[in-house]
Amino acid sequence: MSLSQYRASAIALAISSAFISPVLSAAESSSDDIEVLKVWSTQVKTSSLYLRGDEIVSKQADHISDLLRTIPGIDVGGAHSLNQAITIRSLDDKDLKISIDGASQNSYMYHHMGNLQIHADILKSVDIEIGTNSVINGGLGGAVRFETKEAKDLLADDQQFGGRIQLGHGDNSGTTASLTGYGQLTDSIDFLAYFNKVERDNFEVGGGNILDHNGQLIPDTDGKVRGIAGDLSDVLFKFGYDLGDSQRIAISYETYKDKGNYSYRPDMGLATDIAIRDAMIDLWGLETPLTWPTEFTRDTLTLSYVGQFGNTTEIRASLFENESELWRDERAWGEEDEYSGYVTGKAINQGLNLIGETSFEVLSKTHNFTYGFDYLLYKTQYNHTPVYVGEASSSAEELKSIGLFVQDKIEVTDALFITPGVRYDSQDLDSVMVDKVYNQTSFALAAEYYLSPNLVVKLSSTELFKAPEIAEVFTGAGKDNTPHQEIKAETGLNSELALAYQTQIGSDIKLSTGVTFFNTKINDYIYDYATAKWTPDNIGDMKITGSEVYLALDISHFKASLSYSDADSELDAAAGYEKFHEARLDRSQGDTASAEFSYLIDSADLTLGWSILNVASIENALDINGASENKAKQGFTTHSISASWKPQSMQQLTLVVGVDNLFDEYYASQSSRTGLSKHPKFGDLALTDYEPGRNIKATVSYSF
């Protein structure tokens, strides 16, 4: 039985921390049930649960947060295009496995930006593992796998060539345009060429005023956040070659560029930039700008393979090179400053990954083996070129890692399935801080039991492992780090209990609901700024507990879903780090509830949507890496509405209008920078990275 054919049950697959994103159809949970939509869309799934592509289109996603923020257990912090920072259960993107078309994106470029830069329009699917629940991915907090579009997904059955043009505008975001061509060159060769351009504007915050921590208007502000405006382009070329009916290879090249006069610290609010600028004038008479010429580029070359061998085995493999570069013109420091010049940080990921699945029967019992390996060579290079005084400096670091894994899903009875797994990781770290090989053999065990055909319970435990990281690139690639050979790898255990229920009521009503409780313990938790010299160290054991709940209802043309999630973290501090005892993770988010509704007006070819996100406040309490003075996080509620029109008389045309943040809420994601810090030289810094206020959007697309 192959990967594509294997179907245990929609429920069984759903419960491994796979919770419905709003407007999700539970009936489409199984891959065998999913209709192949020949439309421009993005499928978002957690395990086998899909958010249907036509409803994703209505979101007009400008930022990855537009796709993922309402999925329980997940948030995307950062309002800046350079700071799309995904968190899962309060763990940030450095603790997740993030890939695009199989190419690793875990490049720790700069602590003021995220690990992921991609525009949502190019994506075919987003596959999310909430928490580490098997030996397949490794890591501490889960995995996010992005896959870009290809011609076979877009061509109709009788079509050889096609294309699409799209234009969009938001009155508080900017303008977008994309052009795509795709086709079948021969019976076995297909291609796709895609170009997307975004002209991003500085946005206005909700309510039109930027306020300090006491609610007072910040001088020299007019409600607009400076340092956001810039130009983004994304180009993708992809060729596929079918080696008969059962094997396929594809080669793709993507180049992404984000350029503008940006904030020096993209993860912090405008108030911080203003405070630091004013302090520099007072202290040293140095007038620095609020924005700095900045350019980020990413080039990814990927060769992929999919092979089907009979009805029992499928193999997938990717060979890739991903090169990211962040450049900034820092001449504004002045002619007497040795830091004045050009700064470049480069990160290169080269790797090969393979995953296979083979099914067979022994004594009338099915075994479903999943196996494979990951190899990654991660290299960084820092260069600073002064233009007035001082000498050029550079540094480089390297990490080699390999992971081998195998698991077997065993049919013990018709109602009971047991899944043992084992993984071996070896990570060779060559950095200024530590030159050492870390390795571990990790085990996992899961059990699924069907209490009835519609109700299943699952219990799982997975051992965790992650070696220390090489230093961030843009601040020196470790050149100023203090050696610390004694630092340990992070290990731990993620345990989960989940129940899921799904049923059909009559011919028109579909109901799906589920709950998961999780307990994650990370031993020897590493804090990047543990010492006064900003040297990483193991500061204790971190415990994260919480739950995720969902309910989805599908009644003919009406669909609704509700979800809730919470995650509490607490550190048991190690000797010498008692000041962090009982501290929470700084990316912690308050209890979160979301609701989404959609209704199809068949006679008008019109789909209406409404989504609500409510996040509770978090009190001022000790955290790790958060603000120094006040760590409280304000709660918020946002509403978004949309209308999508696809006329039957001209199905090539799609018109979408919508309003994000309908009631103009003044808020920030709690996974972004928040709170008030006191700097020894710059004074009070209001760090909060506020989100855009009301944004009226319209997008028109035409396929041909």
N, C-alpha and C positions, 0 to 999 in steps of 0.2 A: 504494500500500500504506500503510495507516494505522499510527499508533503501536500501537494495540491489536492489529492483525493482523500486524505485521511480525515475522517469525521467521527469524533467520539461523541460529542454533543455540544451544542452552543453553550449550554450552561457550564459544562465541565471546563471548557476553555476560558470562559469568561471570568471565573472566580480567582484566577491567579493574579490578584490585584488589578483586574481589568474591569474598570468601572465605566459606565456609559457616560460619554460626554453628552451635554444637553442636545436635544432633538435627535437622539439616536434611536434607530429602530432595532429593538432587540430581536425581532424576527429575522434580521439579516446577519445574525451573529456568526453563523457558520459560513465558511468560505464556499461550501457547495450551494448555499442559498443566495449568494450575492449576485445580483444582476450586473453584468459588465456594461457600464454606462459609457456610451461613445460621446462623452461631453468633456468639456474642460473643467476639471474638478480636482479637489484634493480630498482623499479619504484619510480621516484621522481615526486610529483605532488603538485601543488598549487591549493587548492580546488579539482576540478575534472579534471584538466588538467594534463596529464601524459607525462613524458619523457620516451620513450619506453625502456624496459629493455635491449634489445640487443645493443642499442646505449650507454647505461650506461656502459656496460661491456667494451666497447672500451676505456673508460677513465682510466681503470686500477687504480682505486682510491686508493691512499696511505693515504689520509687525507680527512676529511669531506669536506674540501674546494674544492677538485676535483669534488665533486658531486654538490655543491650548489653555487659556486662563480659566475657563469654566469647567475643566475636567478635574474631579476631586482628587486631591493629593498633589496637584501640579500647579505651579505658578511660573510666570515669566516676568522677571523684574527688569527695570530699566526702560526709560522712555526714549532713550537715544538709539539711533540705528546701530551704533557701535556697541551697544550694551544690551543685547538680547540674551539675558542670563536666565536659563531654565533652572528651576529648583523642583525637586521631588521630595516630599515629606521633610522640608526644611534643609535638605542637603543641596549644596550648590552644584553648578555644572562641572566643577573639578572632580566631583565624586561620582559623576555619571559617565556612561559610555555613549558618546554622541558621534554619529556617522552620517555622511551623505553619500548615497550609492555605494556603501561599504567602505568609504574612505574616512578614516578617523579624523575628527575635528577637535580633539582635545589638545589645543595649543594654548598654553597659559601665556598669553601675550602681555597682558597689562592688568594690574589689579583694579583698575578703574573701568574695565570693559568686560564683556562676556566672552564665552568660548564659541559662540555661534554667530556667523554673519551669513544670512541667506534671505532672499525675499520669498514670501509665501506663495506668490503666483506661480513659481516654477515647479512647485511640489506636486507629485502624484499621490504620495501617501506619507503619513507619519505614523510610525509603529512604536508604541511606548510600553516599556515594562516598568510598572510602578513598584519600586523596591526590587532587590535582587532575590529572585525566587527560584533560580535554577543555576546550574553550573555553566550554562551556555555563554553568558555575557561577562561574568566576573564583576569586579568593582564593588562599590559600597551601597549605592542608592538606586540603581536601575539603569535603564538604557533608553535612548531615543534614536530611532533609525529613520532618517529622511531619505526618500527616494524621489528622484526627479522624473518628469514625464518622458514618454517615448512614443514613437509613431504608432505602434500597434495598439496603444490605448485610445488613440484619437481617430483612426481611420474607420469609416463605416465599412460594412461587409463588401459593398460594391464600389468602393472608392479606392483609387490608386494614389492620388495626390490631394492634399488639402492644406488649408491655412487658416489663420485666425488673426484678427486685429482687435485690439482692445484699448480704450481710452477711459481714464478715470480722473476724478478730481474731488478733493475734500476741501471745504472752506477753511479748515483748521489743521490741514496736514500737508497738502501739496498736490502735485499732478503726476499721473502715471501713464505710461504708454508701452504697449508690447506688441511685437509682431512675430508670428510663428509660421514656419513652413514645414511640411512633413509629407512623407510619401513612401511608396513601395517602388524602389528602383528596378528590382527584378522580383521573381517569385520568392527569393530568399534574402534579399538585401533591402532594408528600410533605413530611413534617415529622419532626423529632426534637427531643425535650426531654429533657435529661439533667441530673441533679443528683448530685454526689458529695460526701461529707463524710468527713473523716479527723480523728480525735482521736489525735494522735501523743504517745507517751510518751517520757520520758527513758529511754534504753536502758542496759543494763549491758554492759560490754565483756567480751570473752572471758576466761575465767579468774576474773572477778569482782574484779580489782584493777587500779587505774590506777597505772602505774609510771613513774618518771622514767627519764632516759636511761641510768642506771646499774643499772636493774632494781630500784630501791628503791621501796617504797610511798610515794606522795605523801600528805603529811598532809592531813587534812580531806577525804578522799575515801572513798567506800564502794563503788566499782566502777561507779557510775552516772554518766553524762555529763549534767551539768546544761546547760540552755539549748537543749534539743532539743524539749521538750514544747510543743505548740501545736495550733491548729485550722486545718485547711485545707479550703476549699470550692471546688468547680469547677462552674460552670453553663454549659451550652451549649444554644443554640436554633439550629436549622438548618432552612431551608426550601429545597426544590428545585422547579424548574419545568422540565418537559420541553417544549421547543419542537419538537414533532414527534419523529421517531425519531432524529434526527441532531444535535440541539443541546440543550444544557441550561444553565440558569443556577441558581445557588444563592446564598443569602445566609445568613450565620451570624453569631451574636454569642456570644462567650465571655467570662465574667467569672471571674477566679481570685483568691482571697484566701488569704493565709497569715499568720496572726496568732498571736503568743505572746510570752512573756517569754524572749527569745532571747539567746544569747551576743553580746557586742559584736563579736566576730570569728568569724563562723560557720565559717570555714575552718580555724581553729586549735583545738587540743585544750584540754580543761578545765584542764590543768596551766598553760597560759599565762595563762588568766583568773585563776587563783588567785595566780600569781606577781605579776602586775601589780597586782591588788587589794592584796596584802600590802605591796608596795613603796610604793604610794601612801599607805598608813597610816603606814609608817615614815618616808617622806620629807616628807610634807605634812600628815599627820594627817587625810587625807581617806579616808573609808570608802565606797567605791563598791560597787554590787552586782555579783554575777556575771552576772545576767541583766537585760535592759533591755526595756521594752515596745516591740515592733516590729511593723510591719504592712507587708506587700508586697501590692500589687494589680496585676493586669494585665487590661485590657479590650481585646478585639480584635474589630473589625468587618470582615468580608470579603465581597466580592462576587466570585463566580467564574463562569467560562464555559468550557464544553467544546463544540466544534463538530466534526462529522465531515462532510467534503465529498467525496462519492463514496468510492471505495476507495483514494484516493491521499493525502489530506491530513487532518490533525487539528490543531486549534488549541486551546490552553489558555491562559487568562488569569485573573489575580487582581488586584483592586483592594482595598487594605486600609488600615486605620489600627490601629496597635497602641500602646497607651499603658500604660507601666509606671510605678509609683510606689513608692518605698521611704520609709517614715516611721519615726522613732524618737523616743521621749521621752527626752531627755538631761538632765532637770532634776536627776538624781542627782549631777551634778558640783558642786552646792552653790550657795548664794546669792551667793557672792562671785566666782564664775567666769563670765566672759563667754561661755563655750561652753555654759553651762547653759540649756537651752530645748528647742525642737522643731526637728528637722532633717528636711527633705523633699528628695528627689531625684526628678525626673520625666524620663522619656525617651519621646519620641513618634517612632514610625516610620510614615511615610505613603509608600505606593508603589504601583507598577503593574508587573506582570511578565507577559510573554507568551512562549510557546514554541510553535513549530509544527513539523510534520514533513510533508514531501512526498516521495513516491517516484515515480519515472518511469524509463522505459527509453530509452537512447540506443544504437543499434547493438547491440541485444540485451543490453546491459549495464545493470544496475540502479544508479541513483543514489538515495541516501536522504539528503535534505537536512534538517538540523535548524537552526532559526534563531529569533531572537527578541531581546528586550531586557529589561533590568531598570532601573527607575527608583526611587530611594529618596531621601526627604527625612527626615533624622534630626536631631531637635532635642532639646536637653537644657535643664533648668531646675533650679537649686539655690536653696533658700531656708533660711535659718536665722533663727529667731525667738526671741531671748532673752527670758526671763521675769523676770530679776532685774536684771542690769547689762548694759551694752553696747548696741550698735545692731544692728538687723536687717541682714542681708547677703544678696545674691543674685548669681547669675551665669547666663549662658545662652550656648550654643554651637550651631553648626549645620553639617551636612554634607549636600551634595547630590551624588548620584552617578548615573551612567547607564552601562550596559554594553550593547553591541550585539554579537551574535555570529552566526556561520554556519559550519556544517561540512557536509561531504559524504562519506558512506560510499560508495565506488566499488567496484563488482564488476569487478575487472581480469580475473580468471579465475574458474572455479568454486571454486578453492581459495585465491585471494588477494584480499584486500580492503584498500584504502588509504583512510584517512580524514584529509584535510587540514582545518584549521579556522583561523579568524581571529576575534579579539575586540578591540573597542575599548572602553576604560574612560576615563571622565573623572570626577574627584572634586574638587569645589569645597569646600575646608575653610575655615570661618570660625570660628576659635577664638582664645583668648588667646595660645596658643603660636605659631600660624602662620595666616596668611590668604593662601591660595594655591590655584591649580588644578593638580592633578596629572593627567596623562593618559599612556596608553601603548596601542600596538597590539601585541597578543600573538598568537603563532602556535602551532599544534599540528599534529603529524603522527603517525599511528599506522598500523601495518600488521599484519594478521592473516593467517596462513598455515596451512591445514589440511594437516598431514602425513598425516592419514588422516581418515575421517569422525568418528573418536572422539578425535583428538588435534590440538590447535591450539597455535600459538605466537604471541605478540603482543609487539610492540615499539612503545613510544610515548614521545614527548617533548612536554611542554607548558610554554610560558613562563608565568611567574608575575608577578603585580602586586598590590600593596596600598599605598594611600596611608597616611600617618600618621593615627592616630585622634584624634577629639576626646577630651577628658579624661573620666575617670570622673565620674559625676554626684554621688554622695552625699558626696564629700569637697570639693565646691566648684565642680564644673563648670568647672574651669580657672582659677578666680579668683585663685589664688596661683601659677599657672604663670609660668615665665620665657619671654619671647618667644624663638623659635628659628626664624627664617624659612629657615635653611639646611638644615633637616632634609630628608632625601631619602625618596622612596617606596621600599618594599621591592620588589625584582624577583628573578627567578631562573629556575630550570628544574627540572622534575620529569621524570625518565626512569625507565621501567620495562620489565622483561623478564619475561614470564609464560608459563607452560605449563599446560595443563589437559587432563585425560583423563577420559572418562566412558564407561562401558560397561554393558551388560546381560548378566549371566551366567545363562543358562537363563531360566526364567520368573519366578523369585522373587528373584534377587540383583541389586542395583544397586550399582555402585561408581563413585565420583567422587573425583578427587584433583587437586591443582594446587599450583603454587608461583609466587610472584612475588618478584623482586628489584627494589628501588627505590633511587634516588639522587636526593635533593632538595637543591638548593642555593639558599639565600636570600641574595641580595646586599644589603648595607646593612641588616642585621638591626637592628630597633629594640628597644631595652631601655627600658622605661618609667621606670626609676629609675637612669639612666646616670650622673647627676651627683649631687653632694652635696645639691643643691636639688631632687632628685627630678624632674629634667627629662628627658623622653625624648630619645634620640639614636641615631644609627646607630653601632654599636660594632664592626662587622666583617661577615664573611660566615659564615653558618651552613650546615653540611653535615650532612644526616641520611641515613644509609644503613641498610638492613635487608632483612628478608625476611618473608614470610608463607606458611605451608604448611597445607594441609588434607587430610583423608582422611575420606570418609563411606561408610558401608556400610549398606544397607537389605536385610534378609533377612526377608521376610514380616512378622511381628509385632515383630521385633527391629530396632532402629535404633541405630547407633553412629556417633560422629564424633570425630575427633582434630584438634587444630590447634596450631600453634606460630607465634610471632612474635617478632621482635627489632627494635630500632631504636636505633642509636647516633648521637649528635649531637656535634658539635665545632665551636667557633668559631675562625675565623682572624681575630684581633682587628685592628682598625684602629689607626692611630697615635693615641696618647693613651689607648687603652683596653687596653694590654698586660696589665693585671691580669686581664683576662677571657680571655686567650689559651688556647685548647684547652678552654675551659669547655663543659660539656654543658648541655642544657636541663633546668630543674629538674623538669619533669613527666616526665622519662625514667622508663621502667619496665624492670625486669629482664626477661630472657628469660622468655617466658610460654607455658605449655602448658595446654591445656584438653581435657577429655574429657567427653562426655555419652552416656548410654545410656538407652533407653526400651524398654519391653516391654509389649505389649498382651495381657492375659489375656481373650480374647474371651468365654469362658464366664461370666466375672464382670463384664463391662463395665468393667474396671479397667485403667488405664494406670499403670505404675510408672516413675519416673524417678530418675536419679542423675547428678549433675554434679560435676566436680572441676576446680578452678582452682589451678594452681601457678605462682607468680611467684618468680623467683630474686632473691637479694640483690644490692644494688649497693654497691660500696665507697665510702668517703669520698673524694671528689674534687671539684675545682672545678666549680661550676655557676653558672647565672645565675638570680638571684632566689630561691635556696633558703636554707637555714639558714646561719648565719655560722660556727658552730663545728664541727659534725659533720653532714655531709651524707649519711652512710651510710643506706641503706634496707634494712630487714629483709625477707627473703623470707618467704613464707607459702604454705600449702596449705589450701584450704577445700573442704568437701564439703557438698552439699545433696541432699536426697532429697524425693520427692513421690509422691503417689498421687491419681489423679483417677478418680472414679466417675461415670459417666453411664449410668444404667440404661435398657435398651431399653424397659422397660415404662412409663417416665416420662421421655421424652427432654427435657422442659422443665427437669428438675432436674439440677444439677451440684454435686457435693461434692468439694472438693479439700483435702487435708491435706498438710503438708510440714514439713520442718525445714531452715532455713537455717543455715549454719555448724554443721554437725552435731556436730563435735568441739570446739566452743567455742574456736576459735582466737583468740588475742590478736593483732590485726593492723590494719594501715592500708593502704588503697590507695596505691600508689606515685605515683599521679597527684594525691593529696591533699597537704596540707602535712605534711612529715615533718622530723625532725632536731632539732638543738639549736642555738639562737642565743644570743648574749650581747648584751644591751641595755645601753647606757651608763648607764642609770638603773635599769632593772628587773632587771638581772642575768640569770641563766640562764633561758631560756624553752624549755621542751619543747613544740615546736610540733605534734607528731604528732596528727593528726585520726583517732582510732581508730574502727574500724567496730563495729557491734553484735556481741555474742557470739551464742550459740545462740538461735534464735528459732523457736518452735513455732507454726505458723500453720494456720488452718482458714478456708475460705471456702465459703459455700453460696449458690447463685444459683438463681432460678426464673424462667423465661421464660413468657410467656402471650400 
